[in-house]
Amino acid sequence: MPGEIPIEKMWTEYAPIYRALFSDRDFEGQMNYLVSVADISSGSRVLELFAGPAFHGRVLLDQGFEVTSLDQSSWMRDIALVPSDRYIVAKLPLGLNAIAANEKFDACLALFFSLPFLEDIEVESLIRVIKEQLKPGGRILLELHEMRAPLAHPETTEIGSLGRKHVGLISGHLGTAVFESQVVEHKNGYAYVVNIIDVNTVHDHLRFVSRERVYTVQDIETLAAHIGGLRFECIPTNPELFPDALLVLLTKM
Ligand SMILES: C[S@@+](CC[C@H](N)C(=O)[O-])C[C@H]1O[C@@H](n2cnc3c(N)ncnc32)[C@H](O)[C@@H]1O
């Protein structure tokens, strides 16, 4: 049995596995839903943060939006679905300085459990700098873990396995991925979701472990009030398009 590999490696040398493993969401459906509920006009300028392979950016680009994707990983840029001149490699939150102060966006996305990889002080600083990059009325769309039930019952640890997936790897080989377990851990007053993902390809047997800090809707609401100048709203949940997720919209006033 191989040792556990931190999920962060799936964003670097194993980026093709990330892209294969997480490409089965309905990105067009997700973006149509978000654009409609957040009322983002077509052709707007959108900043896709924590872009990974730019699954969402690609959909928007195809629909005529002006997209800039940003991620800390040059490996992700190498396999991204948007052209590399639209993809900035920079580490958040400070990396937003890589974007000129006068370049303003209509909307900014942080989708698929990306905030959980930042400390709360970094999330605060990120929201402050995004706010500066937005036009008045600009939107921030955040996807958060749906953890209301487990958090209401702190004795809960196991929250159910996500099952098995077949993965079509970029190399053309087929592999399997088993989402072995999903548990909640409580540490220093914070809750984390821990996922073990066991990936088998013809070449490798890899066990990834992901520890994701849970940010609740209330955490973001409190933060937005503290930062000021942001209107906070919950977007109606849509478990078919966004399983296990809650969606939050912040609008720059
Ligand atoms: C869970 S993936 C999400 C990717 C994509 N949004 C999706 O829907 O598949 C998280 C991504 O965030 C990036 N990331 C994590 N921490 C970051 C940071 N501090 N600054 C910039 N990117 C970061 C990782 O490199 C990775 O590509």
The ligand as an SDF file (V2000), in Angstrom:
LIG
                    3D

 27 29  0  0  0  0  0  0  0  0999 V2000
   -9.5680   22.0390   -5.9000 C   0  0  0  0  0  0  0  0  0  0  0  0
   -8.6470   22.7880   -7.2120 S   0  0  0  0  0  0  0  0  0  0  0  0
   -9.9630   23.6900   -8.0130 C   0  0  0  0  0  0  0  0  0  0  0  0
   -9.7110   23.9150   -9.4930 C   0  0  0  0  0  0  0  0  0  0  0  0
  -10.8850   24.4070  -10.3170 C   0  0  0  0  0  0  0  0  0  0  0  0
  -11.4710   25.6330   -9.7890 N   0  0  0  0  0  0  0  0  0  0  0  0
  -11.9420   23.3360  -10.5130 C   0  0  0  0  0  0  0  0  0  0  0  0
  -13.1370   23.6560  -10.4840 O   0  0  0  0  0  0  0  0  0  0  0  0
  -11.5870   22.1870  -10.7960 O   0  0  0  0  0  0  0  0  0  0  0  0
   -7.7690   24.0110   -6.3660 C   0  0  0  0  0  0  0  0  0  0  0  0
   -6.8230   24.8360   -7.2420 C   0  0  0  0  0  0  0  0  0  0  0  0
   -6.4200   25.9640   -6.4600 O   0  0  0  0  0  0  0  0  0  0  0  0
   -5.0590   26.2040   -6.6940 C   0  0  0  0  0  0  0  0  0  0  0  0
   -4.5540   26.9030   -5.4940 N   0  0  0  0  0  0  0  0  0  0  0  0
   -4.5050   26.4190   -4.2200 C   0  0  0  0  0  0  0  0  0  0  0  0
   -3.9990   27.3460   -3.3910 N   0  0  0  0  0  0  0  0  0  0  0  0
   -3.7340   28.4360   -4.1530 C   0  0  0  0  0  0  0  0  0  0  0  0
   -3.1960   29.7190   -3.8850 C   0  0  0  0  0  0  0  0  0  0  0  0
   -2.8290   30.0820   -2.6420 N   0  0  0  0  0  0  0  0  0  0  0  0
   -3.0800   30.6080   -4.9070 N   0  0  0  0  0  0  0  0  0  0  0  0
   -3.4510   30.2720   -6.1710 C   0  0  0  0  0  0  0  0  0  0  0  0
   -3.9500   29.0590   -6.5060 N   0  0  0  0  0  0  0  0  0  0  0  0
   -4.0870   28.1570   -5.5100 C   0  0  0  0  0  0  0  0  0  0  0  0
   -4.4220   24.8500   -6.8980 C   0  0  0  0  0  0  0  0  0  0  0  0
   -3.1890   24.9450   -7.5990 O   0  0  0  0  0  0  0  0  0  0  0  0
   -5.5380   24.1190   -7.6530 C   0  0  0  0  0  0  0  0  0  0  0  0
   -5.3500   24.2010   -9.0370 O   0  0  0  0  0  0  0  0  0  0  0  0
  1  2  1  0
  2  3  1  0
  2 10  1  0
  3  4  1  0
  4  5  1  0
  5  6  1  0
  5  7  1  0
  7  8  2  0
  7  9  1  0
 10 11  1  0
 11 12  1  0
 11 26  1  0
 12 13  1  0
 13 14  1  0
 13 24  1  0
 14 15  1  0
 14 23  1  0
 15 16  2  0
 16 17  1  0
 17 18  1  0
 17 23  2  0
 18 19  1  0
 18 20  2  0
 20 21  1  0
 21 22  2  0
 22 23  1  0
 24 25  1  0
 24 26  1  0
 26 27  1  0
M  CHG  2   2   1   9  -1
M  END
$$$$
